[in-house]
Amino acid sequence: MNTPEPVSPRRRLQELLAIPERQRTDEQWDEINELEIKLAPANREDAEHPGARREAPATSNQPRRNRPGGGGQQGKRPPRKFHK
């Protein structure tokens, strides 16, 4: 018997992402989520060290954004005051 060739996970993800978001079924959304997790760099079967962290690329002297913890008002303008 002829069995259809299995579709690669990347190709299947592309097929699912081609469907407009509003037209996707819950099953399609679930499959998209599963494929995205499976294809994430840290979860690939060919990953050298699945739990190892990779070195961050060298950065310039600019401050990092989205640091956890800070939460201050750095770089934000004070609220505008409107005169009556």
C-alpha positions in Angstrom: 0.0 0.0 0.0 1.1 3.5 -0.7 1.4 5.6 2.5 1.7 9.3 2.1 5.0 10.9 2.9 5.0 12.6 6.3 5.0 16.4 6.1 8.0 18.0 7.8 7.2 19.9 10.9 8.5 23.2 9.4 6.3 22.8 6.3 3.3 21.9 8.4 3.8 25.0 10.5 4.0 27.1 7.4 0.8 25.6 6.1 -1.0 26.4 9.4 0.4 29.9 9.6 -0.9 30.6 6.1 -4.5 30.2 7.5 -5.8 33.6 8.6 -5.9 33.8 12.4 -9.7 34.3 12.6 -10.3 31.2 10.5 -8.1 28.8 12.6 -9.8 26.1 14.6 -8.7 25.3 18.2 -7.1 22.1 17.0 -5.0 24.2 14.5 -4.0 26.6 17.2 -2.9 23.7 19.4 -0.9 22.2 16.6 0.8 25.5 15.9 1.8 25.8 19.5 3.1 22.3 19.6 5.1 22.8 16.5 6.6 26.1 17.6 7.7 24.5 20.9 9.1 21.5 19.0 11.0 23.7 16.6 12.4 26.1 19.2 16.2 26.2 19.0 16.6 24.8 22.6 14.2 21.9 21.8 15.6 20.7 18.5 16.9 17.2 18.4 20.2 18.4 16.8 20.9 20.9 19.6 24.4 20.4 21.0 23.6 20.9 24.6 19.8 21.2 25.2 20.2 22.7 28.7 23.3 24.8 28.0 23.1 28.6 27.8 24.7 30.3 24.8 26.9 33.2 25.2 25.2 36.5 24.5 26.7 38.5 21.6 28.9 41.5 22.5 26.9 44.6 23.0 27.7 48.3 22.8 27.8 50.6 25.8 24.1 51.4 25.5 22.0 50.5 28.5 19.9 47.3 28.3 16.2 47.7 28.0 13.5 45.6 29.7 15.7 44.7 32.7 13.8 42.8 35.4 13.3 44.5 38.7 14.0 48.2 37.9 10.4 49.4 37.3 11.4 53.0 37.9 10.6 56.1 35.8 13.9 56.2 34.0 13.6 57.7 30.6 9.9 58.4 30.9 8.5 61.9 30.7 6.5 63.3 33.6 2.7 63.5 32.9 1.6 66.6 31.1 0.0 69.3 33.0 -2.9 71.1 31.3 -3.7 74.6 32.2 -7.3 75.7 32.5 
